[in-house]
Amino acid sequence: TLQQAFPGLAAKPFPVIRHGRDFAPLTTPLVTPLVATPAPETPLRVLVLGNIGPAKGAELLARLLELDTEARIELHVAGEIGPELRAARAFLHGPYARGDVMQVVAQVRPHLGAVLSLWPETYSHTLTELWACGIPVAGFDRGAVGERLRENGAGWLLPDPAPEAVLAALLAIGADPAGHAARVEAVEAWRQGEGQRWSVAAMAEAYRALYAVARA
């Protein structure tokens, strides 16, 4: 996007440094898994974190719950919400402090998380939060969410933002325990690899090295 607006950047070094995080779940072994395995007789528990307004898929989620007349999806939302979800059939856990995310996840014990932003996120800290807790994530193939899901395989790329399509995709996830297990393994690989390696200190060192080159 920046290169389209400023074509001169194409001939210049243009490194991108990812956000580093020091979430407690990345340095604390998950003795008891916080993620549940889908079962045919159990509604699929989906956890959504963050400030969920229209741009983050609030209207989509409310419509999805309307379409799910058999209550096969159990939606849990932790964070600030807009009016779209206040009257919806959802479990609302209210705002949470970042340091308390493990307690929220342990309370819900979701089968998966969802990041359903309708615009291209530049990184998505909630995706990192969910992965840090060992939770695979479903999201749209757009922006950083799509890039990170494709890179790590730690979740599912949803087809498009139509509520009917999202509902069908979520139900398919719930009916595929082998696919779910593979995504959980991919999340754990991320936790043990990039999740632990790419800390705030590592990010700061990358910036320091970049500035050192710029000054040279």
C-alpha positions as CSV (number, residue, x, y, z in Angstrom):
1,T,0.0,0.0,0.0
2,L,2.8,2.4,0.9
3,Q,4.7,1.6,-2.3
4,Q,1.5,2.3,-4.4
5,A,1.3,5.7,-2.7
6,F,5.0,6.4,-2.8
7,P,6.5,4.6,-5.8
8,G,10.0,5.8,-4.8
9,L,10.0,3.4,-1.9
10,A,10.3,0.5,-4.3
11,A,14.0,1.3,-4.8
12,K,14.7,1.7,-1.1
13,P,15.2,-0.8,1.8
14,F,11.9,-1.4,3.4
15,P,12.1,-3.9,6.2
16,V,9.1,-4.9,8.3
17,I,9.6,-5.8,11.9
18,R,6.9,-7.8,13.5
19,H,5.5,-7.0,17.0
20,G,7.2,-9.0,19.8
21,R,5.2,-10.0,22.8
22,D,6.0,-11.4,26.2
23,F,2.6,-13.0,27.0
24,A,2.8,-15.2,30.1
25,P,1.5,-18.3,28.4
26,L,4.5,-18.3,26.1
27,T,6.9,-18.6,29.1
28,T,4.6,-20.8,31.3
29,P,4.1,-24.4,30.2
30,L,0.5,-25.3,29.6
31,V,0.3,-28.2,32.0
32,T,-3.4,-28.6,31.2
33,P,-4.5,-27.9,27.7
34,L,-6.8,-24.8,27.4
35,V,-8.2,-26.0,24.1
36,A,-11.0,-28.6,23.9
37,T,-11.5,-31.3,21.2
38,P,-14.7,-31.0,19.2
39,A,-17.3,-33.7,19.8
40,P,-20.5,-34.4,17.8
41,E,-22.8,-34.0,20.8
42,T,-21.3,-30.8,22.0
43,P,-21.8,-27.2,20.6
44,L,-18.7,-25.8,19.0
45,R,-17.3,-23.3,21.5
46,V,-15.8,-20.3,19.7
47,L,-13.9,-17.6,21.6
48,V,-13.6,-14.0,20.2
49,L,-11.3,-11.6,22.0
50,G,-11.0,-7.8,21.7
51,N,-13.1,-4.7,21.1
52,I,-15.7,-6.2,18.8
53,G,-17.5,-3.6,16.7
54,P,-18.6,-3.6,13.0
55,A,-15.1,-3.6,11.6
56,K,-14.2,-6.6,13.8
57,G,-17.2,-8.6,12.6
58,A,-19.9,-7.8,15.2
59,E,-22.8,-7.7,12.8
60,L,-21.5,-10.9,11.1
61,L,-21.4,-12.7,14.4
62,A,-24.9,-11.6,15.4
63,R,-26.3,-12.8,12.0
64,L,-24.4,-16.0,12.3
65,L,-26.1,-16.8,15.6
66,E,-29.5,-16.0,14.1
67,L,-28.8,-18.5,11.3
68,D,-27.7,-21.1,13.8
69,T,-31.2,-22.1,14.8
70,E,-30.1,-25.4,16.3
71,A,-27.5,-23.7,18.6
72,R,-24.6,-25.7,17.2
73,I,-22.3,-22.7,17.8
74,E,-21.6,-21.5,21.3
75,L,-20.1,-18.0,20.9
76,H,-18.0,-16.5,23.8
77,V,-16.9,-12.9,23.5
78,A,-14.3,-11.3,25.9
79,G,-13.7,-7.6,25.6
80,E,-15.7,-4.5,24.7
81,I,-18.7,-5.0,22.4
82,G,-20.9,-2.9,20.3
83,P,-24.7,-2.9,20.3
84,E,-24.8,-5.5,17.5
85,L,-23.9,-8.3,20.0
86,R,-25.7,-7.1,23.1
87,A,-29.0,-8.8,22.1
88,A,-27.4,-11.7,20.4
89,R,-27.3,-15.3,21.7
90,A,-23.7,-15.0,22.9
91,F,-21.8,-15.5,26.2
92,L,-20.4,-12.0,27.1
93,H,-17.5,-12.1,29.5
94,G,-16.8,-8.4,29.5
95,P,-13.5,-6.6,29.3
96,Y,-10.3,-8.3,30.4
97,A,-6.7,-7.3,31.2
98,R,-4.1,-8.7,28.9
99,G,-2.4,-10.5,31.8
100,D,-5.7,-12.3,32.6
101,V,-6.2,-13.8,29.1
102,M,-5.3,-17.3,30.4
103,Q,-8.0,-17.2,33.0
104,V,-10.6,-16.2,30.4
105,V,-9.5,-19.0,28.1
106,A,-9.5,-21.5,30.9
107,Q,-13.0,-20.5,31.9
108,V,-14.3,-21.0,28.3
109,R,-12.0,-23.9,27.2
110,P,-12.9,-23.2,23.6
111,H,-12.5,-25.5,20.6
112,L,-11.1,-22.6,18.6
113,G,-10.8,-18.8,18.5
114,A,-12.0,-16.5,15.7
115,V,-10.6,-13.3,14.4
116,L,-13.2,-12.1,11.9
117,S,-12.0,-8.6,11.1
118,L,-13.6,-7.3,7.8
119,W,-10.6,-5.1,7.1
120,P,-7.0,-6.1,6.7
121,E,-5.4,-6.2,10.1
122,T,-1.8,-5.0,10.3
123,Y,-0.8,-7.7,12.8
124,S,-3.6,-8.8,15.3
125,H,-2.5,-9.0,18.9
126,T,-5.6,-11.1,19.7
127,L,-4.4,-13.7,17.3
128,T,-1.1,-13.8,19.2
129,E,-3.1,-14.0,22.5
130,L,-5.1,-17.0,21.3
131,W,-2.1,-18.8,19.9
132,A,-0.1,-18.1,23.1
133,C,-2.8,-20.0,25.0
134,G,-2.7,-22.9,22.5
135,I,-5.9,-22.1,20.7
136,P,-6.1,-22.5,16.9
137,V,-7.9,-19.7,15.1
138,A,-10.3,-19.2,12.2
139,G,-10.0,-16.0,10.2
140,F,-10.4,-14.4,6.8
141,D,-7.7,-14.6,4.2
142,R,-6.9,-10.9,4.3
143,G,-4.2,-8.7,5.8
144,A,-1.9,-10.0,8.5
145,V,-4.4,-12.5,9.8
146,G,-4.5,-14.4,6.5
147,E,-0.7,-14.1,6.1
148,R,0.0,-15.4,9.6
149,L,-2.5,-18.3,9.3
150,R,-1.0,-19.4,6.0
151,E,2.5,-19.1,7.3
152,N,1.9,-21.2,10.4
153,G,-1.0,-23.4,9.6
154,A,-2.3,-22.8,13.1
155,G,-5.9,-22.4,12.1
156,W,-8.4,-22.1,9.3
157,L,-8.8,-19.6,6.5
158,L,-12.5,-18.9,6.1
159,P,-13.9,-18.6,2.6
160,D,-15.6,-15.2,2.7
161,P,-17.4,-12.9,5.1
162,A,-21.0,-14.1,4.3
163,P,-22.5,-15.3,7.6
164,E,-23.9,-18.4,5.9
165,A,-20.5,-19.4,4.6
166,V,-18.8,-18.7,7.9
167,L,-21.4,-20.8,9.8
168,A,-20.9,-23.7,7.3
169,A,-17.1,-23.4,7.7
170,L,-17.3,-23.5,11.5
171,L,-19.6,-26.5,11.5
172,A,-17.2,-28.3,9.1
173,I,-14.3,-27.5,11.6
174,G,-16.4,-29.1,14.4
175,A,-17.0,-32.2,12.3
176,D,-13.3,-32.7,11.6
177,P,-11.4,-33.7,14.8
178,A,-8.4,-34.9,12.8
179,G,-8.1,-31.5,11.1
180,H,-8.6,-29.8,14.5
181,A,-5.8,-31.8,16.1
182,A,-3.4,-30.9,13.3
183,R,-4.1,-27.2,13.9
184,V,-3.5,-27.6,17.6
185,E,-0.2,-29.2,16.8
186,A,0.7,-26.3,14.6
187,V,-0.2,-23.8,17.3
188,E,2.1,-25.7,19.7
189,A,4.9,-25.5,17.2
190,W,4.4,-21.8,16.9
191,R,4.4,-21.5,20.7
192,Q,7.7,-23.4,21.1
193,G,9.2,-21.6,18.1
194,E,8.4,-18.0,17.0
195,G,6.1,-17.4,20.0
196,Q,9.0,-17.8,22.5
197,R,11.7,-16.6,20.2
198,W,10.1,-13.3,19.1
199,S,9.9,-11.5,22.4
200,V,9.8,-7.7,23.1
201,A,13.6,-7.8,23.6
202,A,14.1,-9.6,20.2
203,M,11.9,-7.0,18.5
204,A,13.8,-4.1,20.2
205,E,17.1,-5.6,19.1
206,A,15.8,-5.8,15.5
207,Y,15.0,-2.1,15.7
208,R,18.4,-1.3,17.2
209,A,20.2,-3.1,14.4
210,L,18.1,-1.4,11.8
211,Y,18.9,2.1,13.3
212,A,22.5,1.2,13.5
213,V,22.6,0.4,9.7
214,A,20.7,3.6,9.0
215,R,23.3,5.7,10.9
216,A,26.2,4.0,9.2
